[in-house]
Amino acid sequence: MDKKVTGIVSYLTIIGWLIAYLAGDKEGAKFHLNQSLVLGICEIVLSVLSTLPIIKWFAWIVSLALFVLWIMGLISACNEEEKPLPLIGGIKILK
């Protein structure tokens, strides 16, 4: 897979991220691999925290915000741009 396809596939699901990481252009799409990994980790943490009744309403709002960030990242990958996502774009997991 080339850089653009790898970036797009990385945003689709966690399985898509694994496929993009293992079979795609890791060096070319490292930015989008990192962004989608951070989004995935945030979604997992949010789903665990949303089991607490106190923050259930807050989790719904944050989930909506993460969905908007996911769309922004996917559009950025489609346009082959490397725009960091607001709030979580500065987090680097992949080196």
PDB file of N, CA, C and O in Angstrom:
ATOM      1  N   MET A   1       0.847  -1.184   0.000  1.00  0.00           N
ATOM      2  CA  MET A   1       0.000   0.000   0.000  1.00  0.00           C
ATOM      3  C   MET A   1       0.889   1.243   0.000  1.00  0.00           C
ATOM      4  O   MET A   1       1.943   1.270   0.635  1.00  0.00           O
ATOM      5  N   ASP A   2       0.453   2.248  -0.709  1.00  0.00           N
ATOM      6  CA  ASP A   2       1.211   3.490  -0.712  1.00  0.00           C
ATOM      7  C   ASP A   2       0.838   4.342   0.510  1.00  0.00           C
ATOM      8  O   ASP A   2       0.019   3.941   1.337  1.00  0.00           O
ATOM      9  N   LYS A   3       1.450   5.507   0.600  1.00  0.00           N
ATOM     10  CA  LYS A   3       1.281   6.380   1.764  1.00  0.00           C
ATOM     11  C   LYS A   3      -0.176   6.798   1.971  1.00  0.00           C
ATOM     12  O   LYS A   3      -0.674   6.768   3.097  1.00  0.00           O
ATOM     13  N   LYS A   4      -0.857   7.185   0.900  1.00  0.00           N
ATOM     14  CA  LYS A   4      -2.234   7.670   1.012  1.00  0.00           C
ATOM     15  C   LYS A   4      -3.180   6.565   1.476  1.00  0.00           C
ATOM     16  O   LYS A   4      -3.987   6.778   2.381  1.00  0.00           O
ATOM     17  N   VAL A   5      -3.085   5.400   0.867  1.00  0.00           N
ATOM     18  CA  VAL A   5      -3.964   4.281   1.232  1.00  0.00           C
ATOM     19  C   VAL A   5      -3.681   3.829   2.657  1.00  0.00           C
ATOM     20  O   VAL A   5      -4.608   3.522   3.406  1.00  0.00           O
ATOM     21  N   THR A   6      -2.421   3.785   3.035  1.00  0.00           N
ATOM     22  CA  THR A   6      -2.058   3.392   4.397  1.00  0.00           C
ATOM     23  C   THR A   6      -2.654   4.359   5.411  1.00  0.00           C
ATOM     24  O   THR A   6      -3.178   3.930   6.439  1.00  0.00           O
ATOM     25  N   GLY A   7      -2.580   5.661   5.135  1.00  0.00           N
ATOM     26  CA  GLY A   7      -3.158   6.659   6.035  1.00  0.00           C
ATOM     27  C   GLY A   7      -4.655   6.515   6.170  1.00  0.00           C
ATOM     28  O   GLY A   7      -5.195   6.620   7.271  1.00  0.00           O
ATOM     29  N   ILE A   8      -5.337   6.275   5.053  1.00  0.00           N
ATOM     30  CA  ILE A   8      -6.796   6.137   5.073  1.00  0.00           C
ATOM     31  C   ILE A   8      -7.211   4.878   5.823  1.00  0.00           C
ATOM     32  O   ILE A   8      -8.109   4.925   6.664  1.00  0.00           O
ATOM     33  N   VAL A   9      -6.569   3.758   5.527  1.00  0.00           N
ATOM     34  CA  VAL A   9      -6.924   2.478   6.162  1.00  0.00           C
ATOM     35  C   VAL A   9      -6.662   2.527   7.668  1.00  0.00           C
ATOM     36  O   VAL A   9      -7.373   1.889   8.444  1.00  0.00           O
ATOM     37  N   SER A  10      -5.651   3.278   8.075  1.00  0.00           N
ATOM     38  CA  SER A  10      -5.333   3.335   9.503  1.00  0.00           C
ATOM     39  C   SER A  10      -6.452   3.956  10.329  1.00  0.00           C
ATOM     40  O   SER A  10      -6.567   3.665  11.520  1.00  0.00           O
ATOM     41  N   TYR A  11      -7.278   4.802   9.723  1.00  0.00           N
ATOM     42  CA  TYR A  11      -8.374   5.435  10.447  1.00  0.00           C
ATOM     43  C   TYR A  11      -9.638   4.585  10.493  1.00  0.00           C
ATOM     44  O   TYR A  11     -10.551   4.901  11.255  1.00  0.00           O
ATOM     45  N   LEU A  12      -9.720   3.520   9.705  1.00  0.00           N
ATOM     46  CA  LEU A  12     -10.993   2.809   9.589  1.00  0.00           C
ATOM     47  C   LEU A  12     -11.402   2.083  10.865  1.00  0.00           C
ATOM     48  O   LEU A  12     -12.489   2.339  11.383  1.00  0.00           O
ATOM     49  N   THR A  13     -10.588   1.206  11.376  1.00  0.00           N
ATOM     50  CA  THR A  13     -10.871   0.496  12.632  1.00  0.00           C
ATOM     51  C   THR A  13      -9.534   0.126  13.260  1.00  0.00           C
ATOM     52  O   THR A  13      -8.476   0.421  12.705  1.00  0.00           O
ATOM     53  N   ILE A  14      -9.586  -0.510  14.398  1.00  0.00           N
ATOM     54  CA  ILE A  14      -8.348  -1.004  15.003  1.00  0.00           C
ATOM     55  C   ILE A  14      -7.733  -2.087  14.111  1.00  0.00           C
ATOM     56  O   ILE A  14      -6.512  -2.171  13.979  1.00  0.00           O
ATOM     57  N   ILE A  15      -8.579  -2.905  13.507  1.00  0.00           N
ATOM     58  CA  ILE A  15      -8.093  -3.917  12.563  1.00  0.00           C
ATOM     59  C   ILE A  15      -7.461  -3.229  11.352  1.00  0.00           C
ATOM     60  O   ILE A  15      -6.411  -3.657  10.872  1.00  0.00           O
ATOM     61  N   GLY A  16      -8.093  -2.172  10.863  1.00  0.00           N
ATOM     62  CA  GLY A  16      -7.536  -1.403   9.758  1.00  0.00           C
ATOM     63  C   GLY A  16      -6.189  -0.810  10.121  1.00  0.00           C
ATOM     64  O   GLY A  16      -5.275  -0.770   9.298  1.00  0.00           O
ATOM     65  N   TRP A  17      -6.070  -0.345  11.366  1.00  0.00           N
ATOM     66  CA  TRP A  17      -4.797   0.201  11.812  1.00  0.00           C
ATOM     67  C   TRP A  17      -3.721  -0.884  11.794  1.00  0.00           C
ATOM     68  O   TRP A  17      -2.599  -0.645  11.347  1.00  0.00           O
ATOM     69  N   LEU A  18      -4.066  -2.067  12.279  1.00  0.00           N
ATOM     70  CA  LEU A  18      -3.091  -3.164  12.275  1.00  0.00           C
ATOM     71  C   LEU A  18      -2.664  -3.537  10.860  1.00  0.00           C
ATOM     72  O   LEU A  18      -1.481  -3.765  10.608  1.00  0.00           O
ATOM     73  N   ILE A  19      -3.619  -3.598   9.938  1.00  0.00           N
ATOM     74  CA  ILE A  19      -3.300  -3.915   8.545  1.00  0.00           C
ATOM     75  C   ILE A  19      -2.399  -2.826   7.959  1.00  0.00           C
ATOM     76  O   ILE A  19      -1.419  -3.129   7.279  1.00  0.00           O
ATOM     77  N   ALA A  20      -2.729  -1.569   8.222  1.00  0.00           N
ATOM     78  CA  ALA A  20      -1.917  -0.466   7.706  1.00  0.00           C
ATOM     79  C   ALA A  20      -0.516  -0.497   8.300  1.00  0.00           C
ATOM     80  O   ALA A  20       0.461  -0.221   7.604  1.00  0.00           O
ATOM     81  N   TYR A  21      -0.415  -0.828   9.568  1.00  0.00           N
ATOM     82  CA  TYR A  21       0.887  -0.859  10.224  1.00  0.00           C
ATOM     83  C   TYR A  21       1.742  -2.020   9.710  1.00  0.00           C
ATOM     84  O   TYR A  21       2.943  -1.865   9.488  1.00  0.00           O
ATOM     85  N   LEU A  22       1.116  -3.174   9.524  1.00  0.00           N
ATOM     86  CA  LEU A  22       1.879  -4.356   9.129  1.00  0.00           C
ATOM     87  C   LEU A  22       2.136  -4.427   7.626  1.00  0.00           C
ATOM     88  O   LEU A  22       3.197  -4.893   7.211  1.00  0.00           O
ATOM     89  N   ALA A  23       1.191  -3.977   6.800  1.00  0.00           N
ATOM     90  CA  ALA A  23       1.327  -4.165   5.356  1.00  0.00           C
ATOM     91  C   ALA A  23       1.533  -2.863   4.586  1.00  0.00           C
ATOM     92  O   ALA A  23       1.796  -2.899   3.384  1.00  0.00           O
ATOM     93  N   GLY A  24       1.422  -1.743   5.240  1.00  0.00           N
ATOM     94  CA  GLY A  24       1.466  -0.468   4.524  1.00  0.00           C
ATOM     95  C   GLY A  24       2.825   0.199   4.586  1.00  0.00           C
ATOM     96  O   GLY A  24       3.792  -0.354   5.110  1.00  0.00           O
ATOM     97  N   ASP A  25       2.871   1.392   4.041  1.00  0.00           N
ATOM     98  CA  ASP A  25       4.070   2.224   4.030  1.00  0.00           C
ATOM     99  C   ASP A  25       4.193   2.908   5.392  1.00  0.00           C
ATOM    100  O   ASP A  25       3.680   4.009   5.594  1.00  0.00           O
ATOM    101  N   LYS A  26       4.879   2.241   6.323  1.00  0.00           N
ATOM    102  CA  LYS A  26       4.960   2.748   7.696  1.00  0.00           C
ATOM    103  C   LYS A  26       5.661   4.098   7.767  1.00  0.00           C
ATOM    104  O   LYS A  26       5.209   4.996   8.478  1.00  0.00           O
ATOM    105  N   GLU A  27       6.750   4.247   7.044  1.00  0.00           N
ATOM    106  CA  GLU A  27       7.504   5.493   7.129  1.00  0.00           C
ATOM    107  C   GLU A  27       6.745   6.660   6.499  1.00  0.00           C
ATOM    108  O   GLU A  27       6.762   7.770   7.032  1.00  0.00           O
ATOM    109  N   GLY A  28       6.082   6.417   5.375  1.00  0.00           N
ATOM    110  CA  GLY A  28       5.354   7.484   4.702  1.00  0.00           C
ATOM    111  C   GLY A  28       4.110   7.921   5.446  1.00  0.00           C
ATOM    112  O   GLY A  28       3.759   9.100   5.429  1.00  0.00           O
ATOM    113  N   ALA A  29       3.445   6.996   6.091  1.00  0.00           N
ATOM    114  CA  ALA A  29       2.171   7.296   6.767  1.00  0.00           C
ATOM    115  C   ALA A  29       2.303   7.251   8.277  1.00  0.00           C
ATOM    116  O   ALA A  29       1.302   7.079   8.973  1.00  0.00           O
ATOM    117  N   LYS A  30       3.501   7.400   8.796  1.00  0.00           N
ATOM    118  CA  LYS A  30       3.706   7.332  10.253  1.00  0.00           C
ATOM    119  C   LYS A  30       2.873   8.379  10.985  1.00  0.00           C
ATOM    120  O   LYS A  30       2.368   8.117  12.077  1.00  0.00           O
ATOM    121  N   PHE A  31       2.728   9.551  10.400  1.00  0.00           N
ATOM    122  CA  PHE A  31       1.941  10.605  11.032  1.00  0.00           C
ATOM    123  C   PHE A  31       0.501  10.154  11.242  1.00  0.00           C
ATOM    124  O   PHE A  31      -0.033  10.289  12.343  1.00  0.00           O
ATOM    125  N   HIS A  32      -0.136   9.617  10.196  1.00  0.00           N
ATOM    126  CA  HIS A  32      -1.534   9.201  10.304  1.00  0.00           C
ATOM    127  C   HIS A  32      -1.677   7.929  11.135  1.00  0.00           C
ATOM    128  O   HIS A  32      -2.690   7.749  11.811  1.00  0.00           O
ATOM    129  N   LEU A  33      -0.691   7.051  11.096  1.00  0.00           N
ATOM    130  CA  LEU A  33      -0.720   5.877  11.970  1.00  0.00           C
ATOM    131  C   LEU A  33      -0.727   6.310  13.432  1.00  0.00           C
ATOM    132  O   LEU A  33      -1.458   5.752  14.250  1.00  0.00           O
ATOM    133  N   ASN A  34       0.090   7.307  13.753  1.00  0.00           N
ATOM    134  CA  ASN A  34       0.155   7.801  15.129  1.00  0.00           C
ATOM    135  C   ASN A  34      -1.152   8.481  15.527  1.00  0.00           C
ATOM    136  O   ASN A  34      -1.679   8.231  16.611  1.00  0.00           O
ATOM    137  N   GLN A  35      -1.677   9.339  14.652  1.00  0.00           N
ATOM    138  CA  GLN A  35      -2.914  10.053  14.960  1.00  0.00           C
ATOM    139  C   GLN A  35      -4.072   9.084  15.198  1.00  0.00           C
ATOM    140  O   GLN A  35      -4.837   9.246  16.148  1.00  0.00           O
ATOM    141  N   SER A  36      -4.197   8.078  14.332  1.00  0.00           N
ATOM    142  CA  SER A  36      -5.308   7.136  14.487  1.00  0.00           C
ATOM    143  C   SER A  36      -5.117   6.236  15.698  1.00  0.00           C
ATOM    144  O   SER A  36      -6.097   5.821  16.316  1.00  0.00           O
ATOM    145  N   LEU A  37      -3.870   5.927  16.049  1.00  0.00           N
ATOM    146  CA  LEU A  37      -3.610   5.140  17.257  1.00  0.00           C
ATOM    147  C   LEU A  37      -4.012   5.919  18.504  1.00  0.00           C
ATOM    148  O   LEU A  37      -4.618   5.361  19.419  1.00  0.00           O
ATOM    149  N   VAL A  38      -3.680   7.194  18.544  1.00  0.00           N
ATOM    150  CA  VAL A  38      -4.068   8.040  19.684  1.00  0.00           C
ATOM    151  C   VAL A  38      -5.587   8.134  19.778  1.00  0.00           C
ATOM    152  O   VAL A  38      -6.144   8.054  20.872  1.00  0.00           O
ATOM    153  N   LEU A  39      -6.261   8.303  18.645  1.00  0.00           N
ATOM    154  CA  LEU A  39      -7.727   8.337  18.645  1.00  0.00           C
ATOM    155  C   LEU A  39      -8.311   7.019  19.157  1.00  0.00           C
ATOM    156  O   LEU A  39      -9.253   7.024  19.951  1.00  0.00           O
ATOM    157  N   GLY A  40      -7.761   5.905  18.709  1.00  0.00           N
ATOM    158  CA  GLY A  40      -8.243   4.588  19.149  1.00  0.00           C
ATOM    159  C   GLY A  40      -8.059   4.387  20.643  1.00  0.00           C
ATOM    160  O   GLY A  40      -8.949   3.866  21.315  1.00  0.00           O
ATOM    161  N   ILE A  41      -6.914   4.794  21.164  1.00  0.00           N
ATOM    162  CA  ILE A  41      -6.663   4.659  22.603  1.00  0.00           C
ATOM    163  C   ILE A  41      -7.622   5.550  23.389  1.00  0.00           C
ATOM    164  O   ILE A  41      -8.141   5.141  24.428  1.00  0.00           O
ATOM    165  N   CYS A  42      -7.857   6.758  22.900  1.00  0.00           N
ATOM    166  CA  CYS A  42      -8.814   7.651  23.575  1.00  0.00           C
ATOM    167  C   CYS A  42     -10.214   7.047  23.587  1.00  0.00           C
ATOM    168  O   CYS A  42     -10.927   7.150  24.585  1.00  0.00           O
ATOM    169  N   GLU A  43     -10.605   6.428  22.496  1.00  0.00           N
ATOM    170  CA  GLU A  43     -11.932   5.808  22.429  1.00  0.00           C
ATOM    171  C   GLU A  43     -12.048   4.626  23.385  1.00  0.00           C
ATOM    172  O   GLU A  43     -13.091   4.438  24.011  1.00  0.00           O
ATOM    173  N   ILE A  44     -11.001   3.839  23.503  1.00  0.00           N
ATOM    174  CA  ILE A  44     -11.017   2.699  24.426  1.00  0.00           C
ATOM    175  C   ILE A  44     -11.097   3.188  25.869  1.00  0.00           C
ATOM    176  O   ILE A  44     -11.889   2.669  26.656  1.00  0.00           O
ATOM    177  N   VAL A  45     -10.286   4.178  26.217  1.00  0.00           N
ATOM    178  CA  VAL A  45     -10.318   4.726  27.579  1.00  0.00           C
ATOM    179  C   VAL A  45     -11.688   5.325  27.871  1.00  0.00           C
ATOM    180  O   VAL A  45     -12.227   5.154  28.965  1.00  0.00           O
ATOM    181  N   LEU A  46     -12.247   6.026  26.893  1.00  0.00           N
ATOM    182  CA  LEU A  46     -13.569   6.620  27.086  1.00  0.00           C
ATOM    183  C   LEU A  46     -14.640   5.560  27.275  1.00  0.00           C
ATOM    184  O   LEU A  46     -15.534   5.729  28.105  1.00  0.00           O
ATOM    185  N   SER A  47     -14.566   4.474  26.524  1.00  0.00           N
ATOM    186  CA  SER A  47     -15.578   3.429  26.676  1.00  0.00           C
ATOM    187  C   SER A  47     -15.487   2.755  28.041  1.00  0.00           C
ATOM    188  O   SER A  47     -16.507   2.346  28.595  1.00  0.00           O
ATOM    189  N   VAL A  48     -14.287   2.634  28.585  1.00  0.00           N
ATOM    190  CA  VAL A  48     -14.134   2.066  29.928  1.00  0.00           C
ATOM    191  C   VAL A  48     -14.679   3.042  30.974  1.00  0.00           C
ATOM    192  O   VAL A  48     -15.386   2.644  31.900  1.00  0.00           O
ATOM    193  N   LEU A  49     -14.344   4.315  30.814  1.00  0.00           N
ATOM    194  CA  LEU A  49     -14.810   5.309  31.781  1.00  0.00           C
ATOM    195  C   LEU A  49     -16.312   5.559  31.696  1.00  0.00           C
ATOM    196  O   LEU A  49     -16.925   5.974  32.679  1.00  0.00           O
ATOM    197  N   SER A  50     -16.904   5.314  30.545  1.00  0.00           N
ATOM    198  CA  SER A  50     -18.338   5.578  30.394  1.00  0.00           C
ATOM    199  C   SER A  50     -19.203   4.589  31.159  1.00  0.00           C
ATOM    200  O   SER A  50     -20.418   4.768  31.239  1.00  0.00           O
ATOM    201  N   THR A  51     -18.606   3.558  31.717  1.00  0.00           N
ATOM    202  CA  THR A  51     -19.379   2.635  32.552  1.00  0.00           C
ATOM    203  C   THR A  51     -19.706   3.249  33.912  1.00  0.00           C
ATOM    204  O   THR A  51     -20.587   2.763  34.621  1.00  0.00           O
ATOM    205  N   LEU A  52     -18.998   4.312  34.273  1.00  0.00           N
ATOM    206  CA  LEU A  52     -19.285   5.007  35.527  1.00  0.00           C
ATOM    207  C   LEU A  52     -20.498   5.917  35.322  1.00  0.00           C
ATOM    208  O   LEU A  52     -20.498   6.749  34.414  1.00  0.00           O
ATOM    209  N   PRO A  53     -21.516   5.770  36.145  1.00  0.00           N
ATOM    210  CA  PRO A  53     -22.746   6.549  35.938  1.00  0.00           C
ATOM    211  C   PRO A  53     -22.558   8.058  36.075  1.00  0.00           C
ATOM    212  O   PRO A  53     -23.307   8.831  35.477  1.00  0.00           O
ATOM    213  N   ILE A  54     -21.580   8.475  36.846  1.00  0.00           N
ATOM    214  CA  ILE A  54     -21.385   9.904  37.092  1.00  0.00           C
ATOM    215  C   ILE A  54     -20.967  10.638  35.820  1.00  0.00           C
ATOM    216  O   ILE A  54     -21.403  11.765  35.584  1.00  0.00           O
ATOM    217  N   ILE A  55     -20.134  10.016  35.008  1.00  0.00           N
ATOM    218  CA  ILE A  55     -19.639  10.709  33.817  1.00  0.00           C
ATOM    219  C   ILE A  55     -20.252  10.193  32.517  1.00  0.00           C
ATOM    220  O   ILE A  55     -19.711  10.436  31.438  1.00  0.00           O
ATOM    221  N   LYS A  56     -21.346   9.503  32.610  1.00  0.00           N
ATOM    222  CA  LYS A  56     -21.960   8.941  31.402  1.00  0.00           C
ATOM    223  C   LYS A  56     -22.361  10.036  30.409  1.00  0.00           C
ATOM    224  O   LYS A  56     -22.127   9.881  29.210  1.00  0.00           O
ATOM    225  N   TRP A  57     -22.956  11.129  30.871  1.00  0.00           N
ATOM    226  CA  TRP A  57     -23.357  12.211  29.975  1.00  0.00           C
ATOM    227  C   TRP A  57     -22.148  12.910  29.393  1.00  0.00           C
ATOM    228  O   TRP A  57     -22.159  13.301  28.226  1.00  0.00           O
ATOM    229  N   PHE A  58     -21.099  13.074  30.195  1.00  0.00           N
ATOM    230  CA  PHE A  58     -19.865  13.702  29.730  1.00  0.00           C
ATOM    231  C   PHE A  58     -19.181  12.821  28.683  1.00  0.00           C
ATOM    232  O   PHE A  58     -18.612  13.333  27.719  1.00  0.00           O
ATOM    233  N   ALA A  59     -19.234  11.521  28.864  1.00  0.00           N
ATOM    234  CA  ALA A  59     -18.629  10.584  27.919  1.00  0.00           C
ATOM    235  C   ALA A  59     -19.302  10.668  26.562  1.00  0.00           C
ATOM    236  O   ALA A  59     -18.648  10.496  25.534  1.00  0.00           O
ATOM    237  N   TRP A  60     -20.601  10.930  26.546  1.00  0.00           N
ATOM    238  CA  TRP A  60     -21.306  11.053  25.278  1.00  0.00           C
ATOM    239  C   TRP A  60     -20.807  12.267  24.501  1.00  0.00           C
ATOM    240  O   TRP A  60     -20.632  12.196  23.284  1.00  0.00           O
ATOM    241  N   ILE A  61     -20.580  13.362  25.185  1.00  0.00           N
ATOM    242  CA  ILE A  61     -20.085  14.586  24.546  1.00  0.00           C
ATOM    243  C   ILE A  61     -18.666  14.374  24.024  1.00  0.00           C
ATOM    244  O   ILE A  61     -18.348  14.774  22.904  1.00  0.00           O
ATOM    245  N   VAL A  62     -17.817  13.748  24.831  1.00  0.00           N
ATOM    246  CA  VAL A  62     -16.440  13.485  24.410  1.00  0.00           C
ATOM    247  C   VAL A  62     -16.426  12.499  23.240  1.00  0.00           C
ATOM    248  O   VAL A  62     -15.599  12.621  22.337  1.00  0.00           O
ATOM    249  N   SER A  63     -17.321  11.542  23.253  1.00  0.00           N
ATOM    250  CA  SER A  63     -17.422  10.591  22.147  1.00  0.00           C
ATOM    251  C   SER A  63     -17.786  11.297  20.846  1.00  0.00           C
ATOM    252  O   SER A  63     -17.249  10.968  19.788  1.00  0.00           O
ATOM    253  N   LEU A  64     -18.677  12.247  20.919  1.00  0.00           N
ATOM    254  CA  LEU A  64     -19.039  13.033  19.747  1.00  0.00           C
ATOM    255  C   LEU A  64     -17.835  13.848  19.249  1.00  0.00           C
ATOM    256  O   LEU A  64     -17.610  13.953  18.044  1.00  0.00           O
ATOM    257  N   ALA A  65     -17.069  14.420  20.179  1.00  0.00           N
ATOM    258  CA  ALA A  65     -15.871  15.181  19.813  1.00  0.00           C
ATOM    259  C   ALA A  65     -14.830  14.271  19.151  1.00  0.00           C
ATOM    260  O   ALA A  65     -14.186  14.672  18.182  1.00  0.00           O
ATOM    261  N   LEU A  66     -14.665  13.058  19.667  1.00  0.00           N
ATOM    262  CA  LEU A  66     -13.718  12.114  19.063  1.00  0.00           C
ATOM    263  C   LEU A  66     -14.169  11.706  17.664  1.00  0.00           C
ATOM    264  O   LEU A  66     -13.334  11.484  16.786  1.00  0.00           O
ATOM    265  N   PHE A  67     -15.472  11.606  17.449  1.00  0.00           N
ATOM    266  CA  PHE A  67     -15.987  11.299  16.116  1.00  0.00           C
ATOM    267  C   PHE A  67     -15.634  12.420  15.139  1.00  0.00           C
ATOM    268  O   PHE A  67     -15.239  12.154  14.004  1.00  0.00           O
ATOM    269  N   VAL A  68     -15.776  13.662  15.574  1.00  0.00           N
ATOM    270  CA  VAL A  68     -15.429  14.806  14.724  1.00  0.00           C
ATOM    271  C   VAL A  68     -13.928  14.791  14.428  1.00  0.00           C
ATOM    272  O   VAL A  68     -13.521  15.061  13.298  1.00  0.00           O
ATOM    273  N   LEU A  69     -13.111  14.482  15.421  1.00  0.00           N
ATOM    274  CA  LEU A  69     -11.662  14.391  15.205  1.00  0.00           C
ATOM    275  C   LEU A  69     -11.320  13.267  14.238  1.00  0.00           C
ATOM    276  O   LEU A  69     -10.405  13.400  13.426  1.00  0.00           O
ATOM    277  N   TRP A  70     -12.054  12.160  14.322  1.00  0.00           N
ATOM    278  CA  TRP A  70     -11.828  11.033  13.415  1.00  0.00           C
ATOM    279  C   TRP A  70     -12.113  11.461  11.970  1.00  0.00           C
ATOM    280  O   TRP A  70     -11.352  11.128  11.061  1.00  0.00           O
ATOM    281  N   ILE A  71     -13.206  12.198  11.762  1.00  0.00           N
ATOM    282  CA  ILE A  71     -13.551  12.681  10.416  1.00  0.00           C
ATOM    283  C   ILE A  71     -12.467  13.628   9.914  1.00  0.00           C
ATOM    284  O   ILE A  71     -12.068  13.555   8.751  1.00  0.00           O
ATOM    285  N   MET A  72     -11.991  14.512  10.777  1.00  0.00           N
ATOM    286  CA  MET A  72     -10.941  15.453  10.390  1.00  0.00           C
ATOM    287  C   MET A  72      -9.669  14.713   9.986  1.00  0.00           C
ATOM    288  O   MET A  72      -9.030  15.067   8.995  1.00  0.00           O
ATOM    289  N   GLY A  73      -9.305  13.691  10.748  1.00  0.00           N
ATOM    290  CA  GLY A  73      -8.114  12.909  10.424  1.00  0.00           C
ATOM    291  C   GLY A  73      -8.262  12.147   9.126  1.00  0.00           C
ATOM    292  O   GLY A  73      -7.323  12.071   8.334  1.00  0.00           O
ATOM    293  N   LEU A  74      -9.432  11.584   8.906  1.00  0.00           N
ATOM    294  CA  LEU A  74      -9.692  10.835   7.673  1.00  0.00           C
ATOM    295  C   LEU A  74      -9.635  11.756   6.453  1.00  0.00           C
ATOM    296  O   LEU A  74      -9.079  11.381   5.421  1.00  0.00           O
ATOM    297  N   ILE A  75     -10.196  12.935   6.561  1.00  0.00           N
ATOM    298  CA  ILE A  75     -10.134  13.903   5.462  1.00  0.00           C
ATOM    299  C   ILE A  75      -8.695  14.331   5.219  1.00  0.00           C
ATOM    300  O   ILE A  75      -8.273  14.468   4.071  1.00  0.00           O
ATOM    301  N   SER A  76      -7.950  14.539   6.280  1.00  0.00           N
ATOM    302  CA  SER A  76      -6.543  14.909   6.151  1.00  0.00           C
ATOM    303  C   SER A  76      -5.743  13.805   5.455  1.00  0.00           C
ATOM    304  O   SER A  76      -4.874  14.096   4.633  1.00  0.00           O
ATOM    305  N   ALA A  77      -6.028  12.557   5.777  1.00  0.00           N
ATOM    306  CA  ALA A  77      -5.342  11.440   5.126  1.00  0.00           C
ATOM    307  C   ALA A  77      -5.732  11.344   3.661  1.00  0.00           C
ATOM    308  O   ALA A  77      -4.886  11.045   2.818  1.00  0.00           O
ATOM    309  N   CYS A  78      -6.998  11.591   3.339  1.00  0.00           N
ATOM    310  CA  CYS A  78      -7.441  11.550   1.940  1.00  0.00           C
ATOM    311  C   CYS A  78      -6.778  12.634   1.102  1.00  0.00           C
ATOM    312  O   CYS A  78      -6.494  12.426  -0.078  1.00  0.00           O
ATOM    313  N   ASN A  79      -6.533  13.785   1.707  1.00  0.00           N
ATOM    314  CA  ASN A  79      -5.892  14.895   1.003  1.00  0.00           C
ATOM    315  C   ASN A  79      -4.370  14.847   1.090  1.00  0.00           C
ATOM    316  O   ASN A  79      -3.696  15.744   0.584  1.00  0.00           O
ATOM    317  N   GLU A  80      -3.827  13.825   1.716  1.00  0.00           N
ATOM    318  CA  GLU A  80      -2.387  13.640   1.919  1.00  0.00           C
ATOM    319  C   GLU A  80      -1.759  14.837   2.643  1.00  0.00           C
ATOM    320  O   GLU A  80      -0.653  15.263   2.309  1.00  0.00           O
ATOM    321  N   GLU A  81      -2.472  15.373   3.633  1.00  0.00           N
ATOM    322  CA  GLU A  81      -1.969  16.462   4.464  1.00  0.00           C
ATOM    323  C   GLU A  81      -1.591  15.904   5.832  1.00  0.00           C
ATOM    324  O   GLU A  81      -2.121  14.880   6.263  1.00  0.00           O
ATOM    325  N   GLU A  82      -0.691  16.572   6.493  1.00  0.00           N
ATOM    326  CA  GLU A  82      -0.291  16.155   7.839  1.00  0.00           C
ATOM    327  C   GLU A  82      -0.646  17.244   8.842  1.00  0.00           C
ATOM    328  O   GLU A  82       0.229  17.856   9.454  1.00  0.00           O
ATOM    329  N   LYS A  83      -1.939  17.471   8.998  1.00  0.00           N
ATOM    330  CA  LYS A  83      -2.425  18.444   9.975  1.00  0.00           C
ATOM    331  C   LYS A  83      -2.667  17.727  11.291  1.00  0.00           C
ATOM    332  O   LYS A  83      -3.426  16.758  11.329  1.00  0.00           O
ATOM    333  N   PRO A  84      -2.040  18.179  12.375  1.00  0.00           N
ATOM    334  CA  PRO A  84      -2.316  17.539  13.667  1.00  0.00           C
ATOM    335  C   PRO A  84      -3.748  17.818  14.121  1.00  0.00           C
ATOM    336  O   PRO A  84      -4.284  18.907  13.913  1.00  0.00           O
ATOM    337  N   LEU A  85      -4.341  16.825  14.733  1.00  0.00           N
ATOM    338  CA  LEU A  85      -5.702  16.971  15.246  1.00  0.00           C
ATOM    339  C   LEU A  85      -5.705  17.894  16.457  1.00  0.00           C
ATOM    340  O   LEU A  85      -4.756  17.880  17.241  1.00  0.00           O
ATOM    341  N   PRO A  86      -6.752  18.694  16.625  1.00  0.00           N
ATOM    342  CA  PRO A  86      -6.829  19.552  17.812  1.00  0.00           C
ATOM    343  C   PRO A  86      -6.847  18.712  19.096  1.00  0.00           C
ATOM    344  O   PRO A  86      -7.402  17.613  19.118  1.00  0.00           O
ATOM    345  N   LEU A  87      -6.256  19.221  20.125  1.00  0.00           N
ATOM    346  CA  LEU A  87      -6.199  18.657  21.480  1.00  0.00           C
ATOM    347  C   LEU A  87      -5.295  17.419  21.589  1.00  0.00           C
ATOM    348  O   LEU A  87      -4.505  17.338  22.530  1.00  0.00           O
ATOM    349  N   ILE A  88      -5.381  16.471  20.681  1.00  0.00           N
ATOM    350  CA  ILE A  88      -4.602  15.236  20.827  1.00  0.00           C
ATOM    351  C   ILE A  88      -3.526  15.091  19.765  1.00  0.00           C
ATOM    352  O   ILE A  88      -2.815  14.086  19.743  1.00  0.00           O
ATOM    353  N   GLY A  89      -3.395  16.066  18.894  1.00  0.00           N
ATOM    354  CA  GLY A  89      -2.440  15.975  17.785  1.00  0.00           C
ATOM    355  C   GLY A  89      -0.991  15.993  18.204  1.00  0.00           C
ATOM    356  O   GLY A  89      -0.129  15.517  17.465  1.00  0.00           O
ATOM    357  N   GLY A  90      -0.701  16.531  19.375  1.00  0.00           N
ATOM    358  CA  GLY A  90       0.681  16.623  19.836  1.00  0.00           C
ATOM    359  C   GLY A  90       1.199  15.362  20.516  1.00  0.00           C
ATOM    360  O   GLY A  90       2.387  15.277  20.825  1.00  0.00           O
ATOM    361  N   ILE A  91       0.340  14.391  20.752  1.00  0.00           N
ATOM    362  CA  ILE A  91       0.740  13.172  21.429  1.00  0.00           C
ATOM    363  C   ILE A  91       1.427  12.243  20.435  1.00  0.00           C
ATOM    364  O   ILE A  91       0.850  11.888  19.407  1.00  0.00           O
ATOM    365  N   LYS A  92       2.646  11.855  20.739  1.00  0.00           N
ATOM    366  CA  LYS A  92       3.408  10.972  19.856  1.00  0.00           C
ATOM    367  C   LYS A  92       3.618   9.632  20.552  1.00  0.00           C
ATOM    368  O   LYS A  92       4.239   9.565  21.613  1.00  0.00           O
ATOM    369  N   ILE A  93       3.101   8.574  19.953  1.00  0.00           N
ATOM    370  CA  ILE A  93       3.292   7.220  20.474  1.00  0.00           C
ATOM    371  C   ILE A  93       4.303   6.476  19.613  1.00  0.00           C
ATOM    372  O   ILE A  93       5.208   5.817  20.126  1.00  0.00           O
ATOM    373  N   LEU A  94       4.140   6.590  18.302  1.00  0.00           N
ATOM    374  CA  LEU A  94       5.072   5.935  17.373  1.00  0.00           C
ATOM    375  C   LEU A  94       6.265   6.841  17.135  1.00  0.00           C
ATOM    376  O   LEU A  94       6.097   8.037  16.895  1.00  0.00           O
ATOM    377  N   LYS A  95       7.432   6.304  17.196  1.00  0.00           N
ATOM    378  CA  LYS A  95       8.647   7.097  16.966  1.00  0.00           C
ATOM    379  C   LYS A  95       9.152   6.880  15.567  1.00  0.00           C
ATOM    380  O   LYS A  95      10.166   7.460  15.180  1.00  0.00           O
TER     381      LYS A  95
END
